[in-house]
């Protein structure tokens, strides 16, 4: 084996050249190491692989115990559900969003996202009915539904469309900018608040960010600059 810089013959096992100090490069050793990695990396025993199943079981037990305790406490103190209904439904929503995906090795967000928003809609419906608010149909339901559609489209594009990330993010932020105005419209119709108090201030910077990202997707030098700066 010889030094790749000055050509001096090297002793077996040398780490650097004794003449010029260049680090020894052994292509055979690198090839052997990479082959070993490929040979054994995919054959890790199943019981050594990380699993979220024990965590899912433990959190399920805790959630059930907490819900049962709240129900028994309200029955003992009030003889009815009282405020316990809010707590129990909140625990159920937490379980749906956080704990349920832990039962699966690879939880697909495209599937779980609509399920989560359905749970949110049902939770808000219970709160509205229990409190007599009357704001569900004109505010909570449309806001939840439009948010679910917007996020679902965003996740699907990110997951299944190759390339075009700047256009995806840019379009999402521009839609979000207009959606903030729509939320304030729902608020105005439901609660009688004054229109255009906050949505334009929140929506303008979000929309400008989206427009900038779309420009970056069109202008290659700008896109490459952002890639180098933010390691995209």
C-alpha positions as CSV (number, residue, x, y, z in Angstrom):
1,X,0.0,0.0,0.0
2,X,1.3,3.4,-1.0
3,X,0.6,7.0,0.0
4,X,-1.9,8.6,-2.4
5,X,0.0,11.9,-2.3
6,X,3.7,11.3,-2.3
7,X,3.8,7.6,-3.3
8,X,5.9,6.4,-0.3
9,X,5.3,2.7,0.6
10,X,3.4,2.4,3.8
11,X,3.6,-0.2,6.5
12,X,0.6,-2.4,7.1
13,X,-1.8,-0.8,9.6
14,X,-0.3,2.8,9.2
15,X,-2.8,5.6,9.8
16,X,-0.9,8.3,8.0
17,X,2.1,8.8,5.7
18,X,5.4,9.1,7.7
19,X,6.7,11.5,5.1
20,X,3.9,13.9,4.2
21,X,1.4,13.1,7.0
22,X,-1.5,12.4,4.5
23,X,-4.2,10.2,6.0
24,X,-4.1,6.6,4.7
25,X,-7.0,5.8,2.4
26,X,-7.8,2.1,2.1
27,X,-10.6,1.5,-0.5
28,X,-10.7,-2.2,0.4
29,X,-11.4,-1.4,4.0
30,X,-14.2,1.1,3.1
31,X,-15.7,-1.4,0.7
32,X,-15.6,-4.1,3.4
33,X,-17.3,-1.9,5.9
34,X,-20.0,-0.8,3.6
35,X,-20.7,-4.4,2.6
36,X,-20.9,-5.4,6.3
37,X,-23.4,-2.5,6.9
38,X,-25.6,-3.6,4.0
39,X,-25.4,-7.2,5.1
40,X,-26.4,-6.7,8.7
41,X,-28.3,-3.4,9.0
42,X,-31.6,-4.9,7.7
43,X,-31.4,-8.0,9.8
44,X,-31.8,-6.6,13.2
45,X,-33.9,-8.9,15.3
46,X,-37.5,-7.8,15.7
47,X,-37.4,-7.7,19.5
48,X,-34.5,-5.2,19.3
49,X,-36.3,-2.7,17.1
50,X,-37.9,0.3,18.7
51,X,-41.6,-0.1,19.2
52,X,-44.3,2.3,20.4
53,X,-46.6,-0.5,21.5
54,X,-45.6,-0.5,25.2
55,X,-46.1,3.2,25.3
56,X,-49.5,2.9,23.6
57,X,-50.6,0.3,26.2
58,X,-49.4,2.3,29.1
59,X,-51.0,5.5,27.9
60,X,-54.3,3.7,27.2
61,X,-54.4,2.4,30.7
62,X,-53.7,5.8,32.1
63,X,-56.4,7.4,29.9
64,X,-59.0,4.8,30.9
65,X,-58.2,5.1,34.6
66,X,-58.4,8.9,34.4
67,X,-61.7,8.9,32.6
68,X,-63.2,6.3,35.1
69,X,-62.0,8.4,38.0
70,X,-63.6,11.6,36.6
71,X,-66.9,9.8,36.0
72,X,-67.0,8.3,39.5
73,X,-66.0,11.6,41.1
74,X,-68.8,13.5,39.3
75,X,-71.3,10.8,40.1
76,X,-70.4,11.0,43.8
77,X,-70.3,14.8,44.1
78,X,-73.2,15.8,41.7
79,X,-75.1,12.7,40.8
80,X,-74.6,13.6,37.2
81,X,-71.9,14.2,34.6
82,X,-71.5,17.9,35.2
83,X,-68.1,19.2,34.2
84,X,-66.8,15.7,33.9
85,X,-68.2,15.5,30.4
86,X,-65.8,18.1,29.2
87,X,-62.8,16.3,30.8
88,X,-63.8,12.8,29.5
89,X,-64.4,14.0,26.0
90,X,-61.1,15.9,26.1
91,X,-59.4,12.7,27.2
92,X,-61.0,10.9,24.3
93,X,-59.9,13.5,21.8
94,X,-56.3,13.3,23.2
95,X,-56.4,9.5,22.8
96,X,-57.6,9.8,19.2
97,X,-54.9,12.3,18.2
98,X,-51.9,11.3,20.3
99,X,-52.3,7.7,21.5
100,X,-54.1,5.9,18.7
101,X,-51.3,6.4,16.1
102,X,-48.9,4.8,18.6
103,X,-50.6,1.4,18.0
104,X,-49.4,1.4,14.4
105,X,-45.8,1.0,13.3
106,X,-46.2,3.6,10.6
107,X,-49.2,5.8,11.1
108,X,-50.2,7.4,7.7
109,X,-51.0,11.0,8.3
110,X,-53.2,11.1,5.2
111,X,-55.5,8.6,7.0
112,X,-55.2,9.9,10.5
113,X,-55.7,13.6,9.8
114,X,-59.3,13.3,8.7
115,X,-60.0,11.0,11.7
116,X,-58.4,13.6,14.0
117,X,-60.5,16.5,12.6
118,X,-63.7,14.3,12.9
119,X,-62.9,13.9,16.6
120,X,-62.3,17.6,17.0
121,X,-65.7,18.3,15.3
122,X,-67.5,15.9,17.6
123,X,-65.7,17.4,20.7
124,X,-66.7,20.9,19.7
125,X,-70.3,19.7,19.1
126,X,-70.5,18.3,22.6
127,X,-69.1,21.5,24.1
128,X,-71.6,23.6,22.2
129,X,-74.6,21.4,23.2
130,X,-73.5,21.1,26.8
131,X,-72.9,24.8,27.2
132,X,-75.8,26.0,25.0
133,X,-73.5,28.1,23.0
134,X,-75.2,28.0,19.6
135,X,-72.0,28.7,17.7
136,X,-71.3,25.2,16.3
137,X,-73.0,25.3,12.9
138,X,-72.0,28.9,12.0
139,X,-68.4,28.9,13.3
140,X,-66.9,25.7,14.7
141,X,-68.1,23.3,12.0
142,X,-67.1,25.4,8.9
143,X,-63.7,26.4,10.5
144,X,-62.9,22.8,11.4
145,X,-64.0,21.5,8.0
146,X,-62.1,24.0,5.9
147,X,-59.0,23.5,8.1
148,X,-59.2,19.8,7.6
149,X,-59.5,20.1,3.8
150,X,-56.6,22.6,3.6
151,X,-54.3,20.5,5.7
152,X,-55.2,17.2,4.1
153,X,-54.4,18.6,0.6
154,X,-51.1,20.0,1.9
155,X,-50.1,16.7,3.5
156,X,-51.1,14.7,0.4
157,X,-49.1,16.9,-1.9
158,X,-46.0,16.7,0.4
159,X,-46.3,12.9,0.7
160,X,-47.1,11.9,-2.9
161,X,-45.8,14.7,-5.2
162,X,-42.0,14.6,-5.9
163,X,-40.4,18.0,-6.2
164,X,-42.1,21.4,-6.3
165,X,-41.8,21.9,-2.5
166,X,-41.5,25.6,-2.9
167,X,-44.7,25.8,-4.9
168,X,-46.5,23.5,-2.4
169,X,-45.5,25.6,0.6
170,X,-46.0,28.8,-1.2
171,X,-49.5,27.9,-2.3
172,X,-50.4,26.7,1.1
173,X,-49.3,29.9,2.8
174,X,-51.2,32.0,0.2
175,X,-54.4,29.9,0.8
176,X,-53.9,30.3,4.5
177,X,-53.7,34.0,4.1
178,X,-57.1,34.1,2.5
179,X,-58.4,31.5,5.0
180,X,-57.7,33.8,7.9
181,X,-60.0,36.4,6.4
182,X,-62.7,33.7,6.0
183,X,-62.3,32.7,9.7
184,X,-62.9,36.3,10.7
185,X,-66.0,36.3,8.5
186,X,-67.4,33.3,10.3
187,X,-66.6,35.0,13.6
188,X,-68.4,38.2,12.4
189,X,-71.5,36.2,11.4
190,X,-71.6,34.2,14.6
191,X,-70.6,36.6,17.3
192,X,-71.3,39.9,15.6
193,X,-67.7,41.2,15.9
194,X,-66.4,43.9,13.7
195,X,-65.0,42.7,10.4
196,X,-61.3,43.2,9.4
197,X,-59.9,43.7,12.9
198,X,-57.1,41.2,12.8
199,X,-57.3,39.0,9.7
200,X,-55.5,41.4,7.3
201,X,-52.6,41.9,9.7
202,X,-52.1,38.2,10.2
203,X,-52.9,37.3,6.6
204,X,-50.6,39.8,4.8
205,X,-47.3,38.5,6.1
206,X,-48.4,34.9,5.6
207,X,-49.4,35.7,2.0
208,X,-46.2,37.6,1.3
209,X,-44.2,34.6,2.6
210,X,-46.2,32.3,0.2
211,X,-45.6,34.6,-2.7
212,X,-41.9,34.7,-1.9
213,X,-41.7,30.9,-1.8
214,X,-43.4,30.6,-5.2
215,X,-41.0,33.1,-6.7
216,X,-38.2,31.0,-5.2
217,X,-39.6,28.0,-7.0
218,X,-39.6,29.9,-10.3
219,X,-36.2,31.7,-10.0
220,X,-33.5,29.1,-9.8
221,X,-30.7,31.2,-8.3
222,X,-33.0,32.3,-5.5
223,X,-34.0,28.7,-4.9
224,X,-30.4,27.5,-4.8
225,X,-29.5,30.3,-2.4
226,X,-32.3,29.2,0.0
227,X,-31.2,25.6,-0.4
228,X,-27.7,26.5,0.6
229,X,-28.7,28.8,3.4
230,X,-31.3,26.7,5.1
231,X,-30.0,23.2,4.1
232,X,-33.2,22.4,2.3
